[in-house]
């Protein structure tokens, strides 16, 4: 039996009040849910993205529910100086950055046959390299404070083979560079977690399963192919990530680092 003096304050455990977060790609398909989760638990969230209008729309649409917890910066995270400027402005205004969510992804769809060395390099810059540069840019701030949480958004295709049969209804295949980049993100997570563990910085990854955005015409054949392979019987929705993001950003995960949290409805179980 837990004594009264040792009773956990569960609300405080998950609270992000007073925390400052940066979310790259923070107004996108998954990023918008991640940003709202952090703000919902009390953090001030710097929403980064390349399209100013999309950022303005996101902040405006969420003002009534979250007050002034969202700020935005127009930032191409593949440009180191652009990201450093966003970080500098955040620190100047709030004094610290406590949470970094590396989420931004610029999609490239070249098939293996179409893939050139130049396209390969571009794809890795747009989906892997900026996880390194953004983490490196934020690290002096967290190292100085001796605390921080870095959350890297990866994918089940970073550790599983890609079943291309799933994508036949779309008439295309998923690209090699996507899986390679996501696998690299997982290894980077392990490395940085070990590098900074004694400095109070936790680094973890989240690997979503199938979370298809709604774009273009409905494709019931494709959706049927996806859902029949998910034990829970449905594709992922962005808000399905809320719980794990809240956990990893908060003190509730103070003893968790170097881990990959799989959110896939059971896809990878079998």
N, C-alpha and C positions, 0 to 999 in steps of 0.2 A: 504494500500500500504506500502511495506517495504521500509524504507529509505535506501539510499545508504550505510550509516554507519552501518546499521544492516543487510546488505545482508550476507547470509550464504556463506561461502566458502565450497562448497559441497565436493570438492576433499580433502580438509584438514580434513573434518568431518569424512571421511571414511579411511583416511590415517593411515597406521601402521608403517610409517617410524620411525626408532629409537626404535621400540618395539621388545622385545625378547619373543618368544613363544616356548612352549614345547608341542608336540603332541604325546601322547602315541598311539602305533599302527599306527604310522604316515606314514608308507609305504604300508598299507593294502588297502583293497577295498574302504572303505570310507575315511580312514586316508590319503591316497595319495591326494585325492581331497581337503581335509581340509588343508593339508600342503601347497599345491600349491596355494590355495586361500590366506592364510596368507602371503606367500612370494610375491604373486602377488600384494598385497596391501602395500608391503614394509617391512614386518617384517623379522627378522632373525629367522629361524625356526629350532629348535632342534627336529629331527625326531627320535623317540625312537621305538625300536622293539627288538625281541629276535634273529632274524636271520640276521647275519652280511651281508651275500651276498645280501639279499633282500634290505637292507638299502643302500649298496654300489651301487646296480643297480639303485635304485630310485634316489639317488643323481646324479649319472652319467648321467642318462637319462634326467634329468631336468636342467643340468648345463647350456645348451645353452640358455634356456628361462629365467632362474632365476639367473644366475651368481653364486655367492658364498653365496646365502641366505640360503642354506640348510647345516646343519651340522647333523651328526648322532651319536647316542650313542647306543651301544648294551646293552640292559637293559630289564630284566624281571621285570615288574612293580609289580608283586606279591611279590617280594623281596624288602622289605623296604629299606634295605641298598643299593641295586643296584640303586634304584630310587634316593635316597638321594645323592649318588655319582654323578649321572648325573646332578642333580640340582646344587650341589656344583661346579662342573666343569663349568657349564653354568654361574653361578654367578661370579666365579673367572675370567672368560674370558670377560663377558659383563656387569657385575655389577648389574644385576637384572633379574627377570623374570616377565614379564607383563601379559602374557597370558598362561593359562594352558587349554589344551583340553584333557579331560579324554575320551579316545575312545577305548583303547585296549580291546579286547575280545577274550578269548580262548574258542573255541566252544566245548561243550559237548552235546551229543544227546540222553542221556538215556531216554527211555520212562518211564512213571510213574511206570509201573510194574517192570522195570529193576532198578529203582532208589534206591540206598542204602543210608544210612545216610552218609557214607564216600564220596560217589559220590556227594551227595547234598552239603556237606561242601566244597568239592573241586570246585564245580561249582560256588558257591557263592564267594569263594576266587578269582576265575578267572574272575568274571564278575561284582562283586559289591564291595568287600572289598577293592580292590586297588583304587577305586574311593575315598574312605575315606582316605587311607594311603597317596595317592599322594596329595590330597587336603591339608591334615594336614602338609605334608612335605613342601609344597610350601607356606603355610600361613604365617610363620614368615617373609618371604621376602616381601610379599605383605603388611602385617601389618606394617612393618617398613616404607615402602614407602607410605602407606596410599592410595594405588590404586592397581587395578588388575582386570582381568576378568577371571573367571573360567567357562568353557563351558563343560557340561556333556552330552555325547551322550547317549541317552536313546532309547526308541522305542515306537511305538503306542501300543505294547503289554504290556507296563507298565501300561496302564490305560484302555485298552480295553480287552474284552474276546477274546481268540484265536479261530477263526473258523477253526477247524481241517479239515473240508471238503476241504478246499483249498489245503491241502497237500496230499490228497489221491493219486493223480497221481504220487507222489514220493514214495508212499508206506511207509510213516512214519508220525509221529506227532511231533509238536514242543514241547520241554520239559517244564515242570512246572517251573524248576528253572530259565529259561530264563525270563519268565514273572515276577517272584518274584523279581529277581535281577533288572530288568528295573523299576519296580514299586518302589523299594527301592531307586534307583538313583533319581527318581523324588522327593521323600520325603526328601532325603538328600539335594537336590538342594534347596528346600524350607527352610529347617533348616539352612543351611549355609548362605543363602541369608539374613535371618533375623539376624543371629549371627554376621555377618560382615558388615552389611549395613552402620553402623555409622563409620566404619573404611575405607570406600572407596572401598571395594572389592565387585564386582558384581558377582553373581553366577546364571547362567541360564542353561537350558537344551534344547536340540534339540531332537525331537522324529521323526526319519525317519519312513516312511511306508515301503512298500515292495521295497527293493533295492537288488534283487538277484544277486550275483556275477556269472560270467560265469565260471562254472566248469563242466567238464565232457561233456557227449553228450547233444545235444539240446533236450529239452522236451516241444514240442509245446502244448501238452495237459495241462501241468502245467502252462505255460506262458499264455495260453488262459484263464485258470481259474482265474489267478491273474488279468489280464487286464480287464476282464469283471466286476470286482468288484471295479475298480478304475474309478471314474467319469471322470478324464482327459484322460482315455483310454490308459494308458501306465504305465509300472513300472518305478520306480525311477532310475535315473542315478546319480552317485556320484557327478557330477558337479551341480546337482539340489540343493545341500546343500550350494553352494558357497555364495549365497546372505545372508542367515541367519548367516553364520559363520562370514562373513565380518562385518555385522551389530553388532553382539554381541561382537566381539573382539575390535571394534573401539569406538571412542568417540560419534559416532552416536547413541549409546545405553546407554549414560551416565545416563539416568533416567529409565533404565530397569533392574530389578533384581528379582530373584525368579520366573521367568516365564518359561513355557514350550512351545517351538515353534514347531508346528506340521507340518512336511513336508511330506505329504502322498498322494498328488494328489486328495484329497477329500475323501479318504477311510473312515475316521472317521466321516464324515458329516452325514452319514445315517446308 
